[in-house]
């Protein structure tokens, strides 16, 4: 297997898309924890992911983009 090129790896880690992925993943993990606590057992990442997408993703994205404008958005 080829090793990633350090410059490419840094480019990816600093990209807006990767930062959005990490922020969304963090929200899903929080949701997983909360729902697992309610259920009294670990509900698993996949169930938490699907539940979060259905119940919270749209509002989370809307709120996030009001606070952090998407790439290419004008500030006028």
Secondary structure, DSSP 8 states (H G I E B T S, - for coil): -----HHHHHHHHTSHHHHHHHHHHHHHHHHHHHHHHHHTS---HHHHHHHHHHHTHHHHHHHHHHHS--TT----
